[in-house]
Amino acid sequence: MAIGAAFVLVVNTGMTGIQLAGMKLGSVIGASSDPNFVPAGAPLGQIGSDPDDPSDPWSAAAPPGGVIVQTPGPSAGPNATGTLRIPVPKNIPTGPRRVAIQAGHWKSDEAPDELRRLIPQTGAEWEGVTEVEINLDIAQRVGVILNSKGIAVDILPTTIPVGYIADAFVALHADSDGAGSNSGFKMAHGARRGPYEDALLNDIKNAFGTATGLDYDATHISNGMRGYYPFSWSRFQHAVAAHTPAVILEMGYVSNDDDRALMLDKPDLLAAAIASGVMKFLDETPRSKIFGQDLVVPAFPSRPSRPTASP
């Protein structure tokens, strides 16, 4: 698809964002001196599971900036797991509001080792149309619109900068049911994150649904969407910081003739709707709220002890 000067503008902005330009070094008073502080990348001694395969456990690790593990008190029940306190990020954005638009599957061949299972995915494909070309085209258009409104925009590929911090993060994807019968758009966000993700989701959902006329396909929201890797700060270092409001938008079904035509023929309509939802969120959610305090989220269940050879 034609890219033009608009692409150059967005990519230039995106590259500075990947280098985390415009950030300032702050301080987290007392966090690292807490005896329960776990530094970045260190194991939390707790487990989670792959949303696509709950039988596949993995060891949780502290995100950039570390966490404070708060264990249950003596009066807690036997199944209590405690909480994780995530300090306010040290590198809070300054200056213009900053937004990341991720083009799903873009540059998946460059993914780091911890995301090696994503290599080399290009997403859904139908009648010669690939999801990644739709995602990238619309992401660039959203970026141009937001740039014009004074927003600093990072167009991100598959690889997320370690502990990425912004005022909002929106991942763009398109789906396929392999048959062409499903239609509509769907959205999700992760768990154990900040309190503003419902607002970001709803603002984009309302704007996108009104503009496109597509139905909201809540029936097919998957665990894979809820557990999308940029949301999983406890599993991947290349993930969005827990404080950053982050959502995934499946814009339609590439496998559906009408959905596909809408995404290919009216990308500006879709981009304007996404940008409108993002702007509404930013207007109503100041940076001081997003990064105003530490997050306290439920801990993962403790890792069960390994069975021994003898009773």
N, C-alpha and C positions, 0 to 999 in steps of 0.2 A: 504494500500500500504506500501511497505517497506520504512522505514525512515532512519535507520542507523546513522552512526556517523555524517554525514553531517547535519542531522536535529539537533543534539545536538549542533553543532557549531553555527547554525543559531539561535536557540532558546536562547542560552546563550547570544549571541549578542543582540537579540531582547529584552530580559529581562532588560539588562542594558539600552537599549534605552527607554523602557517604563518608567524607572525611570529618564529619561532625563539626563543620565550620559554624561559627556563630554561637558556640556553646561557651559557658564559663565554668570554671572550676569552683565548686562550692565546698561545703563541709558538712559532715554528718557528725554532730557533736555526740561523743560518747559511744557511738555504735561499735567501733572496732575494739574498744576497751571492755565491752561487756563480756563476761566469761562464757556466755552462750553464743557469741558471735562466730559464724562460720564464713570464712573468706570465699571469694569467687572461685567457682569450679570445684570446691571441696565437697565431698559427699555429705549428705544430710542424715545418712543412716536411716532413710525412709524410702519407701518404694511407691511407684505409680505403675500404670500399665498403659500399653499402646491402645488408644481408642478403637483402632481397627482390629486389634487382637488382644483382648483383655487377659488372655492366658500368657502373654509375653511381658513379664515384669521388667522394670528397669529401675536403676538406682537414681534417686533425685539428687541434684547437685545445686549448690548455691549459685545465684546469678551474679553478674558483675555488680560490685558494690556489696556483695555478701548479704546474709540474713542473720537474724537473731532467732534461735530456736527457743520457744517458750514452752516448757513442759507443763503438763497438768499438775495442779496442786494436790496435796494429800487428800482433799475431800472429793476429788474428781472420781467418776465412775471407772470401772475396770477397762472399758473400751475407749476412754478418752485419749485423743491423739495430740492434744495441745495445738499450738498455733505457730505460724512463722511471721515474724515482723520484718518487713522489707523497708529499709531506710529510704528516705527521699533521695533520688539520684544526685550524685555530685555534679553532673554536667547538665544542669537544667538549661533549656534553650533561652536565649535572650534575643531581644529585637523582635522582628516580625514573627507572627505565628508560623509554626512549621508543621507541615503535613507530609506524610509519606503515602504515595500511591504505588502499591506493588503490582507489577504485571505478572500474573501467575505463570509459572513455567519458563519465563524469560531467562536465558542463559543458565539453564539447569545443568549444562555440562560443566559449569564452573563451580558447582556446589562444593563446599568443604567436605572433609572426610566424615564428619558427624552427620551430614545429610546425604551420604553417598547413595542411599536408596532412591533419591530423587533423580539420579543421573541415568540416562538422559531422557527425562520425561518432557513431552511437549503438550500434554493435555489431550483433551478430546479432539476428534477429527471426524468430519462428515462431508462427503462429496467434495473432497479436495480442500476444504476449509479447516484450518487448524485453530484450536482454542488460543494458542499463544499469540497468533497474529491479531486476533480480536482483542485480547487482553492488553497487549502493548499499544495498539492503536487508540483505544479508548482511554487508557491510562495517560498517554501523552496529551490527549485533548483535555482531560480533566486538569492536568498540570498547567496547561496554557491558561485555562479559565481562572484557576486559583491564583496563578502568577499575576494575572491582570487585576486581581483584587488585593494585591499586596501580600499574598501568602508565599512564604518560602516553601518550595516543593521539591521533594526527593522522589524521583521515579526509580523504584528499587527493583532489582531482578530477584531471582530465586534466593540468592544469598543475602541475608539480612546482616547489616553490621552488628557486631557483638554488642548486646545490650542496647539496641537502638532506642533513642529517646526523641519524642516529638509530641506535639499537641494532639495528634491523631494519626492513625495508621489504617489504611483501607486496602485490602487485598482484592484484586479483581480477577474473577474466574468465569468460565462458562462450562456448562455440564453436558453430558450426553447420557441417554438411557439405552442406547444401542438399538432402539426401535423406532424412535420418532414420535412417540405418543405423548410423552410428558412435555409440559409447557409451564413457563413461569419463572420467577426469580426467588431466591432464598438467601438468608443471611444467618450468621452465627457469630458468637464471640466465645472466648475461653473462660475457664474458671480460675480461681485463685489470682484474680487480677483486681484492678482498681474499680471504683464504684460508678464510673461514668460511661461504661460501654453500652449499657442499655439505651442511654440517651443518644449516643452516636448511631447505634443501630437503628433506632426508631426514626431519627431525623432523616437518614438516608433511605430507609424503607418507605416512608411516607412520600418523599419527593420522587423516588424512583417509580413507585407504583402509580402515582398520579400522572406522571409525565409519559410513561410508556404504555399504560393500560394493561400491563401484564398482571396476572394473578400472583399472589404470594404463595409459594409452594411449600408450606410448612411441613407437609407430610414427608418430604424427602430430605429434610435437614439431617445430616448424618453425624455420627460420632467423629468421623474424620474431619468434618468442618469444625465442630466444637473443639477438637483437639489439634487443630491446624498448627503445624510446627512453629510459626512465628509467635504463637500465643504461649508456647510451652517453655517458659523461662527456666523451669526446674529440670528440664531434660536437655535443652540445647543452649549453648552459649550464643549461637547465631539466632537470637530471638529478640522480640520486642520487649523492652523493659516493662515490668509489671505495672508501673504507673501510667504508661502510655495507653490511652484508649485505643483498642484495636478490634477491627471487625473484618470478616470475609463476606464478599458479595458475589454470589453466583448469578450473573446477569441474565441468564436464560439458557436454553438448551440448544447447543449447536446442531443436535440431531433433529430438532423440530424446524420445519420449513419456515413457519411464521417467526419464531424466535430468532432463527439464524438471519432471516431477511432484515429483521429489525436491527440486529447488532451490526450487520454489514452495511445497510442502506441509510441508517439514521444514527450513526455513532455520535454526532454532535448532540442529538437529543438525549442520549443516555449520559454523555459526559456532563451536560448542563445539569441534569437531574442529580447526579452524584455530587457535583460541586455545590449545588444548592443545599443539599443535605449537610454536607461538611461545613458550609458557611453558617448555617443555622446553629449547628452544634458549637462552633467556635464563638459565635456571637453570644450564646447563652451559657458558655462554660469557660470562664476565664482561666488563664494559666495558673493563677494563684490558687485556684481550687484543685486543679489536676495534680499539682505538685505541692500541695499545702501541708501534707503530713505523711508520716509513715503509714504503710499498709499493713494490716493484720489479717492474715488469711488462714483458713484451716490447714493444719499439717496433713501430710500423707499418713496412712496407716504405718505402724512400725513394721520393719522387715521381720517376718517370722524366723525363729531360730531354725538352723539346719538340723535335720534328723541325724542322729548319731548311730554308729554301728551297734552300740549296746544300749539296753534299756536304761 
